[in-house]
Amino acid sequence: MNDPYSVLGVSKSASEDEIKQAYRKLAKQHHPDRGGDENKFKAINEAYDYIKNPPPEEPYAQNTHNPWNGFDDMFAQHFGGHNPFTQHRQRAEPRNASIKVTVYVTLEDVYKNALKDIQVQYSGTTKQVSIRIPRGIGDGTEVRYAGYGADNYPGQPGHLFVTYRFKKHLEYDVEEFDLVKRLNITIREAMLGTEKVINTLEGRTLKLNIKPGTQSKTRLRIPEGGLPRRDMPNGNLYVELNVKIPKLSQEDLNKPLNEILN
């Protein structure tokens, strides 16, 4: 094997504390659960184990005490389990897998932070779990529910990762946390002004004052009438006015304007 001291980046005269410190740093950096290289992590563990428990008459011997005393707590603290490459020890129990699912929700569900019952499948098993939609999610947000994953084996269950996708709504478009509601008005209403009554996503009834001379695509803002945001006020609701232009026949063109607008 490669020089284990070189693998850990220490000299052969390094103290036991220096070797432990180097090992701890590298193991944390390259642990697979943190996105590290599994082969590199394995080489680090083998090098450390080789130094602390060398075969008889090997040149890399330092001492013969058990190198793993005290390292169970380190791995439990940083990685949530045992060192998967430990030698000379009993093999660790298999770990429960995490599960990823996509859940489609309505804007009403998102607004109310609704409780959803979903079916989760793993290893040929289906179970129903209830999850709360957290405040402040956007379309495509992934949320982790700790302990809601697979539980085939004893010990801590895996995690459930839910990606939330918004169902298309008949009345509203979504712009991040803002909602846009499109409202048709006649050309007469746009020219002379009018009042309209609308319902909001949260169930309120609002009266809109549309001023004379309003142009098509004008947006009226209703503060905090949009989707919830985490630790912030809700987004806004925008009512976008669409002025409907009537189709006129040749005969209509000879009529007075007031008659056409009516």
KOLKEMAR-237329 format. One record per residue (C-alpha): residue number from 1; residue in three letters; x, y, z. Coordinates in nm, 3 decimals, m for minus. Each point is the difference from the previous one (the first is absolute). Layout:
N
<atom dokol="NUM" mifi="Ala" u="X" v="Y" w="Z"/>
...
// end
This chain:
262
<atom dokol="1" mifi="Met" u="0.000" v="0.000" w="0.000"/>
<atom dokol="2" mifi="Asn" u="0.102" v="0.366" w="m0.026"/>
<atom dokol="3" mifi="Asp" u="0.183" v="0.152" w="0.292"/>
<atom dokol="4" mifi="Pro" u="m0.288" v="0.047" w="0.250"/>
<atom dokol="5" mifi="Tyr" u="0.171" v="0.306" w="0.151"/>
<atom dokol="6" mifi="Ser" u="m0.002" v="0.165" w="m0.342"/>
<atom dokol="7" mifi="Val" u="m0.367" v="m0.085" w="m0.043"/>
<atom dokol="8" mifi="Leu" u="m0.079" v="0.182" w="0.326"/>
<atom dokol="9" mifi="Gly" u="0.245" v="0.280" w="m0.079"/>
<atom dokol="10" mifi="Val" u="0.210" v="m0.043" w="0.317"/>
<atom dokol="11" mifi="Ser" u="0.363" v="m0.090" w="0.064"/>
<atom dokol="12" mifi="Lys" u="0.107" v="m0.334" w="0.143"/>
<atom dokol="13" mifi="Ser" u="0.107" v="0.180" w="0.316"/>
<atom dokol="14" mifi="Ala" u="m0.346" v="0.151" w="0.052"/>
<atom dokol="15" mifi="Ser" u="m0.155" v="m0.038" w="0.343"/>
<atom dokol="16" mifi="Glu" u="m0.314" v="m0.201" w="0.064"/>
<atom dokol="17" mifi="Asp" u="m0.202" v="0.322" w="0.040"/>
<atom dokol="18" mifi="Glu" u="0.132" v="0.136" w="m0.331"/>
<atom dokol="19" mifi="Ile" u="m0.097" v="m0.320" w="m0.181"/>
<atom dokol="20" mifi="Lys" u="m0.347" v="0.002" w="0.156"/>
<atom dokol="21" mifi="Gln" u="m0.049" v="0.364" w="m0.094"/>
<atom dokol="22" mifi="Ala" u="0.106" v="m0.062" w="m0.360"/>
<atom dokol="23" mifi="Tyr" u="m0.222" v="m0.304" w="m0.025"/>
<atom dokol="24" mifi="Arg" u="m0.300" v="0.180" w="0.146"/>
<atom dokol="25" mifi="Lys" u="0.037" v="0.290" w="m0.244"/>
<atom dokol="26" mifi="Leu" u="0.039" v="m0.220" w="m0.309"/>
<atom dokol="27" mifi="Ala" u="m0.277" v="m0.242" w="0.100"/>
<atom dokol="28" mifi="Lys" u="m0.243" v="0.286" w="0.044"/>
<atom dokol="29" mifi="Gln" u="0.108" v="0.162" w="m0.328"/>
<atom dokol="30" mifi="His" u="m0.031" v="m0.315" w="m0.213"/>
<atom dokol="31" mifi="His" u="m0.292" v="m0.180" w="0.169"/>
<atom dokol="32" mifi="Pro" u="m0.245" v="m0.131" w="m0.268"/>
<atom dokol="33" mifi="Asp" u="m0.300" v="0.133" w="0.192"/>
<atom dokol="34" mifi="Arg" u="0.140" v="0.348" w="m0.057"/>
<atom dokol="35" mifi="Gly" u="0.062" v="m0.051" w="m0.369"/>
<atom dokol="36" mifi="Gly" u="0.358" v="m0.122" w="0.035"/>
<atom dokol="37" mifi="Asp" u="0.184" v="m0.261" w="m0.204"/>
<atom dokol="38" mifi="Glu" u="m0.072" v="m0.347" w="0.138"/>
<atom dokol="39" mifi="Asn" u="0.334" v="m0.146" w="m0.116"/>
<atom dokol="40" mifi="Lys" u="0.193" v="0.289" w="0.154"/>
<atom dokol="41" mifi="Phe" u="m0.191" v="m0.042" w="0.324"/>
<atom dokol="42" mifi="Lys" u="0.076" v="m0.371" w="0.003"/>
<atom dokol="43" mifi="Ala" u="0.371" v="0.065" w="m0.058"/>
<atom dokol="44" mifi="Ile" u="0.007" v="0.246" w="0.292"/>
<atom dokol="45" mifi="Asn" u="m0.156" v="m0.253" w="0.235"/>
<atom dokol="46" mifi="Glu" u="0.229" v="m0.279" w="m0.116"/>
<atom dokol="47" mifi="Ala" u="0.306" v="0.220" w="0.047"/>
<atom dokol="48" mifi="Tyr" u="m0.102" v="0.097" w="0.353"/>
<atom dokol="49" mifi="Asp" u="m0.083" v="m0.357" w="0.091"/>
<atom dokol="50" mifi="Tyr" u="0.332" v="m0.118" w="m0.148"/>
<atom dokol="51" mifi="Ile" u="0.197" v="0.244" w="0.216"/>
<atom dokol="52" mifi="Lys" u="m0.185" v="m0.084" w="0.321"/>
<atom dokol="53" mifi="Asn" u="m0.027" v="m0.378" w="m0.058"/>
<atom dokol="54" mifi="Pro" u="0.288" v="m0.103" w="m0.230"/>
<atom dokol="55" mifi="Pro" u="0.062" v="m0.362" w="m0.096"/>
<atom dokol="56" mifi="Pro" u="0.298" v="m0.154" w="0.185"/>
<atom dokol="57" mifi="Glu" u="0.341" v="0.140" w="m0.105"/>
<atom dokol="58" mifi="Glu" u="m0.153" v="0.262" w="m0.234"/>
<atom dokol="59" mifi="Pro" u="0.201" v="0.323" w="m0.026"/>
<atom dokol="60" mifi="Tyr" u="m0.290" v="0.236" w="0.073"/>
<atom dokol="61" mifi="Ala" u="m0.068" v="m0.115" w="0.357"/>
<atom dokol="62" mifi="Gln" u="m0.049" v="0.274" w="0.258"/>
<atom dokol="63" mifi="Asn" u="m0.177" v="m0.171" w="0.287"/>
<atom dokol="64" mifi="Thr" u="m0.247" v="m0.279" w="0.047"/>
<atom dokol="65" mifi="His" u="m0.291" v="0.150" w="0.197"/>
<atom dokol="66" mifi="Asn" u="m0.352" v="0.000" w="m0.145"/>
<atom dokol="67" mifi="Pro" u="m0.022" v="0.299" w="m0.241"/>
<atom dokol="68" mifi="Trp" u="m0.377" v="0.021" w="0.003"/>
<atom dokol="69" mifi="Asn" u="m0.052" v="0.089" w="0.367"/>
<atom dokol="70" mifi="Gly" u="m0.191" v="0.325" w="0.008"/>
<atom dokol="71" mifi="Phe" u="m0.073" v="0.009" w="m0.374"/>
<atom dokol="72" mifi="Asp" u="m0.352" v="m0.143" w="0.021"/>
<atom dokol="73" mifi="Asp" u="m0.112" v="0.328" w="0.153"/>
<atom dokol="74" mifi="Met" u="0.177" v="0.199" w="m0.273"/>
<atom dokol="75" mifi="Phe" u="m0.176" v="m0.187" w="m0.280"/>
<atom dokol="76" mifi="Ala" u="m0.335" v="0.010" w="0.179"/>
<atom dokol="77" mifi="Gln" u="0.034" v="0.376" w="0.043"/>
<atom dokol="78" mifi="His" u="0.110" v="0.085" w="m0.354"/>
<atom dokol="79" mifi="Phe" u="m0.149" v="m0.274" w="m0.218"/>
<atom dokol="80" mifi="Gly" u="m0.290" v="m0.149" w="0.197"/>
<atom dokol="81" mifi="Gly" u="0.143" v="m0.355" w="0.015"/>
<atom dokol="82" mifi="His" u="0.306" v="m0.224" w="0.012"/>
<atom dokol="83" mifi="Asn" u="0.307" v="0.017" w="m0.220"/>
<atom dokol="84" mifi="Pro" u="m0.097" v="m0.219" w="m0.298"/>
<atom dokol="85" mifi="Phe" u="0.361" v="m0.105" w="m0.071"/>
<atom dokol="86" mifi="Thr" u="0.111" v="m0.096" w="0.352"/>
<atom dokol="87" mifi="Gln" u="0.215" v="m0.315" w="0.005"/>
<atom dokol="88" mifi="His" u="0.036" v="m0.256" w="0.279"/>
<atom dokol="89" mifi="Arg" u="m0.354" v="0.080" w="0.123"/>
<atom dokol="90" mifi="Gln" u="m0.343" v="m0.149" w="m0.034"/>
<atom dokol="91" mifi="Arg" u="m0.170" v="0.108" w="m0.323"/>
<atom dokol="92" mifi="Ala" u="m0.248" v="0.287" w="0.051"/>
<atom dokol="93" mifi="Glu" u="m0.371" v="m0.064" w="m0.035"/>
<atom dokol="94" mifi="Pro" u="m0.151" v="0.102" w="m0.337"/>
<atom dokol="95" mifi="Arg" u="m0.143" v="0.351" w="m0.001"/>
<atom dokol="96" mifi="Asn" u="m0.355" v="0.089" w="m0.098"/>
<atom dokol="97" mifi="Ala" u="m0.018" v="0.176" w="m0.333"/>
<atom dokol="98" mifi="Ser" u="m0.127" v="0.349" w="m0.065"/>
<atom dokol="99" mifi="Ile" u="m0.285" v="0.042" w="m0.250"/>
<atom dokol="100" mifi="Lys" u="m0.066" v="0.275" w="m0.255"/>
<atom dokol="101" mifi="Val" u="m0.350" v="0.076" w="m0.129"/>
<atom dokol="102" mifi="Thr" u="m0.174" v="0.278" w="m0.193"/>
<atom dokol="103" mifi="Val" u="m0.330" v="0.132" w="0.135"/>
<atom dokol="104" mifi="Tyr" u="m0.236" v="0.221" w="m0.204"/>
<atom dokol="105" mifi="Val" u="m0.194" v="0.254" w="0.208"/>
<atom dokol="106" mifi="Thr" u="m0.257" v="0.272" w="m0.064"/>
<atom dokol="107" mifi="Leu" u="0.062" v="0.366" w="0.076"/>
<atom dokol="108" mifi="Glu" u="m0.269" v="m0.027" w="0.266"/>
<atom dokol="109" mifi="Asp" u="0.201" v="m0.280" w="0.169"/>
<atom dokol="110" mifi="Val" u="0.312" v="0.215" w="m0.006"/>
<atom dokol="111" mifi="Tyr" u="m0.181" v="0.305" w="0.138"/>
<atom dokol="112" mifi="Lys" u="m0.149" v="m0.198" w="0.292"/>
<atom dokol="113" mifi="Asn" u="0.317" v="m0.203" w="0.073"/>
<atom dokol="114" mifi="Ala" u="m0.229" v="m0.300" w="m0.034"/>
<atom dokol="115" mifi="Leu" u="0.059" v="m0.347" w="0.143"/>
<atom dokol="116" mifi="Lys" u="0.036" v="m0.252" w="m0.283"/>
<atom dokol="117" mifi="Asp" u="m0.031" v="m0.380" w="0.009"/>
<atom dokol="118" mifi="Ile" u="0.232" v="m0.161" w="m0.255"/>
<atom dokol="119" mifi="Gln" u="0.095" v="m0.355" w="m0.096"/>
<atom dokol="120" mifi="Val" u="0.370" v="m0.087" w="0.031"/>
<atom dokol="121" mifi="Gln" u="0.140" v="m0.313" w="m0.165"/>
<atom dokol="122" mifi="Tyr" u="0.327" v="m0.177" w="0.078"/>
<atom dokol="123" mifi="Ser" u="0.126" v="m0.359" w="m0.028"/>
<atom dokol="124" mifi="Gly" u="m0.340" v="m0.119" w="m0.121"/>
<atom dokol="125" mifi="Thr" u="m0.173" v="0.158" w="0.299"/>
<atom dokol="126" mifi="Thr" u="m0.251" v="0.286" w="m0.004"/>
<atom dokol="127" mifi="Lys" u="m0.079" v="0.212" w="0.303"/>
<atom dokol="128" mifi="Gln" u="m0.207" v="0.313" w="0.051"/>
<atom dokol="129" mifi="Val" u="0.155" v="0.301" w="0.172"/>
<atom dokol="130" mifi="Ser" u="m0.142" v="0.340" w="0.090"/>
<atom dokol="131" mifi="Ile" u="0.220" v="0.301" w="m0.072"/>
<atom dokol="132" mifi="Arg" u="m0.055" v="0.370" w="0.059"/>
<atom dokol="133" mifi="Ile" u="0.075" v="0.237" w="m0.287"/>
<atom dokol="134" mifi="Pro" u="0.247" v="0.248" w="0.153"/>
<atom dokol="135" mifi="Arg" u="m0.048" v="0.373" w="m0.031"/>
<atom dokol="136" mifi="Gly" u="0.195" v="0.172" w="m0.274"/>
<atom dokol="137" mifi="Ile" u="0.051" v="m0.277" w="m0.255"/>
<atom dokol="138" mifi="Gly" u="0.024" v="0.079" w="m0.370"/>
<atom dokol="139" mifi="Asp" u="m0.070" v="m0.210" w="m0.305"/>
<atom dokol="140" mifi="Gly" u="0.277" v="m0.262" w="m0.007"/>
<atom dokol="141" mifi="Thr" u="0.107" v="0.037" w="0.364"/>
<atom dokol="142" mifi="Glu" u="0.140" v="m0.318" w="0.160"/>
<atom dokol="143" mifi="Val" u="m0.081" v="m0.055" w="0.368"/>
<atom dokol="144" mifi="Arg" u="0.154" v="m0.264" w="0.230"/>
<atom dokol="145" mifi="Tyr" u="m0.222" v="m0.183" w="0.250"/>
<atom dokol="146" mifi="Ala" u="0.236" v="m0.171" w="0.244"/>
<atom dokol="147" mifi="Gly" u="m0.087" v="m0.360" w="0.088"/>
<atom dokol="148" mifi="Tyr" u="m0.279" v="m0.033" w="m0.257"/>
<atom dokol="149" mifi="Gly" u="0.199" v="m0.222" w="m0.237"/>
<atom dokol="150" mifi="Ala" u="0.056" v="m0.375" w="m0.015"/>
<atom dokol="151" mifi="Asp" u="m0.006" v="m0.200" w="0.323"/>
<atom dokol="152" mifi="Asn" u="0.093" v="m0.349" w="m0.119"/>
<atom dokol="153" mifi="Tyr" u="0.275" v="m0.039" w="0.260"/>
<atom dokol="154" mifi="Pro" u="0.028" v="0.070" w="0.373"/>
<atom dokol="155" mifi="Gly" u="0.123" v="0.343" w="0.101"/>
<atom dokol="156" mifi="Gln" u="m0.061" v="0.348" w="m0.138"/>
<atom dokol="157" mifi="Pro" u="m0.239" v="0.006" w="m0.299"/>
<atom dokol="158" mifi="Gly" u="0.116" v="0.171" w="m0.318"/>
<atom dokol="159" mifi="His" u="m0.113" v="0.345" w="m0.106"/>
<atom dokol="160" mifi="Leu" u="m0.273" v="0.102" w="m0.242"/>
<atom dokol="161" mifi="Phe" u="0.089" v="0.266" w="m0.257"/>
<atom dokol="162" mifi="Val" u="m0.309" v="0.161" w="m0.157"/>
<atom dokol="163" mifi="Thr" u="0.021" v="0.222" w="m0.307"/>
<atom dokol="164" mifi="Tyr" u="m0.311" v="0.218" w="m0.016"/>
<atom dokol="165" mifi="Arg" u="m0.145" v="0.094" w="m0.341"/>
<atom dokol="166" mifi="Phe" u="m0.292" v="0.238" w="m0.042"/>
<atom dokol="167" mifi="Lys" u="m0.306" v="m0.108" w="m0.196"/>
<atom dokol="168" mifi="Lys" u="m0.113" v="0.246" w="m0.267"/>
<atom dokol="169" mifi="His" u="m0.276" v="0.222" w="0.136"/>
<atom dokol="170" mifi="Leu" u="m0.302" v="0.116" w="m0.201"/>
<atom dokol="171" mifi="Glu" u="0.003" v="0.354" w="0.142"/>
<atom dokol="172" mifi="Tyr" u="0.357" v="0.080" w="0.104"/>
<atom dokol="173" mifi="Asp" u="0.347" v="m0.001" w="m0.148"/>
<atom dokol="174" mifi="Val" u="0.299" v="m0.020" w="0.234"/>
<atom dokol="175" mifi="Glu" u="0.296" v="0.240" w="m0.013"/>
<atom dokol="176" mifi="Glu" u="0.226" v="m0.123" w="0.280"/>
<atom dokol="177" mifi="Phe" u="m0.217" v="0.085" w="0.306"/>
<atom dokol="178" mifi="Asp" u="m0.228" v="0.245" w="m0.182"/>
<atom dokol="179" mifi="Leu" u="m0.330" v="m0.101" w="m0.160"/>
<atom dokol="180" mifi="Val" u="m0.144" v="0.150" w="m0.317"/>
<atom dokol="181" mifi="Lys" u="m0.375" v="m0.008" w="m0.064"/>
<atom dokol="182" mifi="Arg" u="m0.119" v="0.113" w="m0.342"/>
<atom dokol="183" mifi="Leu" u="m0.330" v="0.188" w="m0.023"/>
<atom dokol="184" mifi="Asn" u="m0.186" v="0.091" w="m0.319"/>
<atom dokol="185" mifi="Ile" u="m0.171" v="0.338" w="m0.021"/>
<atom dokol="186" mifi="Thr" u="m0.187" v="0.168" w="m0.286"/>
<atom dokol="187" mifi="Ile" u="0.136" v="0.296" w="m0.191"/>
<atom dokol="188" mifi="Arg" u="m0.277" v="0.214" w="0.151"/>
<atom dokol="189" mifi="Glu" u="0.106" v="m0.102" w="0.353"/>
<atom dokol="190" mifi="Ala" u="0.361" v="0.082" w="m0.082"/>
<atom dokol="191" mifi="Met" u="m0.091" v="0.342" w="m0.142"/>
<atom dokol="192" mifi="Leu" u="m0.252" v="0.110" w="0.262"/>
<atom dokol="193" mifi="Gly" u="0.116" v="m0.197" w="0.304"/>
<atom dokol="194" mifi="Thr" u="m0.190" v="m0.259" w="0.203"/>
<atom dokol="195" mifi="Glu" u="0.004" v="m0.222" w="0.308"/>
<atom dokol="196" mifi="Lys" u="0.060" v="m0.375" w="m0.003"/>
<atom dokol="197" mifi="Val" u="m0.028" v="m0.260" w="0.275"/>
<atom dokol="198" mifi="Ile" u="0.253" v="m0.283" w="0.018"/>
<atom dokol="199" mifi="Asn" u="0.074" v="m0.290" w="0.232"/>
<atom dokol="200" mifi="Thr" u="0.355" v="m0.061" w="0.124"/>
<atom dokol="201" mifi="Leu" u="0.183" v="m0.329" w="0.055"/>
<atom dokol="202" mifi="Glu" u="m0.046" v="0.032" w="0.375"/>
<atom dokol="203" mifi="Gly" u="m0.378" v="0.041" w="m0.041"/>
<atom dokol="204" mifi="Arg" u="m0.037" v="0.377" w="0.041"/>
<atom dokol="205" mifi="Thr" u="m0.242" v="0.202" w="m0.216"/>
<atom dokol="206" mifi="Leu" u="0.149" v="0.326" w="m0.125"/>
<atom dokol="207" mifi="Lys" u="m0.142" v="0.295" w="m0.190"/>
<atom dokol="208" mifi="Leu" u="0.231" v="0.146" w="m0.265"/>
<atom dokol="209" mifi="Asn" u="m0.023" v="0.361" w="m0.110"/>
<atom dokol="210" mifi="Ile" u="0.094" v="0.025" w="m0.368"/>
<atom dokol="211" mifi="Lys" u="0.076" v="0.360" w="m0.096"/>
<atom dokol="212" mifi="Pro" u="m0.117" v="0.167" w="m0.324"/>
<atom dokol="213" mifi="Gly" u="0.251" v="m0.032" w="m0.282"/>
<atom dokol="214" mifi="Thr" u="0.149" v="m0.326" w="0.126"/>
<atom dokol="215" mifi="Gln" u="0.222" v="m0.169" w="m0.259"/>
<atom dokol="216" mifi="Ser" u="0.004" v="m0.370" w="m0.084"/>
<atom dokol="217" mifi="Lys" u="0.262" v="m0.200" w="0.196"/>
<atom dokol="218" mifi="Thr" u="m0.019" v="0.243" w="0.294"/>
<atom dokol="219" mifi="Arg" u="0.070" v="m0.182" w="0.327"/>
<atom dokol="220" mifi="Leu" u="m0.172" v="0.083" w="0.328"/>
<atom dokol="221" mifi="Arg" u="0.202" v="m0.112" w="0.305"/>
<atom dokol="222" mifi="Ile" u="m0.156" v="m0.160" w="0.305"/>
<atom dokol="223" mifi="Pro" u="0.272" v="m0.009" w="0.269"/>
<atom dokol="224" mifi="Glu" u="0.068" v="m0.341" w="0.161"/>
<atom dokol="225" mifi="Gly" u="m0.272" v="m0.168" w="m0.206"/>
<atom dokol="226" mifi="Gly" u="0.249" v="m0.249" w="m0.143"/>
<atom dokol="227" mifi="Leu" u="0.174" v="m0.314" w="0.126"/>
<atom dokol="228" mifi="Pro" u="0.161" v="m0.035" w="0.345"/>
<atom dokol="229" mifi="Arg" u="0.369" v="0.073" w="0.039"/>
<atom dokol="230" mifi="Arg" u="0.217" v="m0.130" w="0.282"/>
<atom dokol="231" mifi="Asp" u="0.067" v="0.262" w="0.270"/>
<atom dokol="232" mifi="Met" u="m0.134" v="0.271" w="m0.231"/>
<atom dokol="233" mifi="Pro" u="m0.339" v="0.145" w="m0.097"/>
<atom dokol="234" mifi="Asn" u="m0.193" v="m0.181" w="m0.271"/>
<atom dokol="235" mifi="Gly" u="0.061" v="0.083" w="m0.364"/>
<atom dokol="236" mifi="Asn" u="m0.238" v="0.234" w="m0.180"/>
<atom dokol="237" mifi="Leu" u="m0.307" v="m0.064" w="m0.212"/>
<atom dokol="238" mifi="Tyr" u="m0.010" v="0.186" w="m0.331"/>
<atom dokol="239" mifi="Val" u="m0.325" v="0.037" w="m0.193"/>
<atom dokol="240" mifi="Glu" u="0.090" v="0.050" w="m0.365"/>
<atom dokol="241" mifi="Leu" u="m0.272" v="0.173" w="m0.201"/>
<atom dokol="242" mifi="Asn" u="m0.067" v="m0.117" w="m0.353"/>
<atom dokol="243" mifi="Val" u="m0.207" v="0.246" w="m0.208"/>
<atom dokol="244" mifi="Lys" u="m0.223" v="m0.189" w="m0.242"/>
<atom dokol="245" mifi="Ile" u="m0.025" v="0.174" w="m0.338"/>
<atom dokol="246" mifi="Pro" u="m0.332" v="m0.077" w="m0.171"/>
<atom dokol="247" mifi="Lys" u="m0.010" v="m0.126" w="m0.358"/>
<atom dokol="248" mifi="Leu" u="m0.183" v="0.252" w="m0.219"/>
<atom dokol="249" mifi="Ser" u="m0.185" v="m0.053" w="m0.322"/>
<atom dokol="250" mifi="Gln" u="m0.019" v="0.256" w="m0.281"/>
<atom dokol="251" mifi="Glu" u="m0.347" v="0.088" w="0.123"/>
<atom dokol="252" mifi="Asp" u="0.137" v="0.067" w="0.352"/>
<atom dokol="253" mifi="Leu" u="0.242" v="0.256" w="m0.135"/>
<atom dokol="254" mifi="Asn" u="m0.291" v="0.222" w="m0.102"/>
<atom dokol="255" mifi="Lys" u="m0.150" v="m0.003" w="0.354"/>
<atom dokol="256" mifi="Pro" u="0.068" v="0.263" w="0.268"/>
<atom dokol="257" mifi="Leu" u="0.290" v="m0.100" w="0.232"/>
<atom dokol="258" mifi="Asn" u="m0.219" v="m0.002" w="0.308"/>
<atom dokol="259" mifi="Glu" u="m0.230" v="m0.250" w="m0.166"/>
<atom dokol="260" mifi="Ile" u="0.292" v="m0.225" w="m0.095"/>
<atom dokol="261" mifi="Leu" u="0.143" v="0.005" w="0.353"/>
<atom dokol="262" mifi="Asn" u="m0.332" v="m0.103" w="0.144"/>
// end
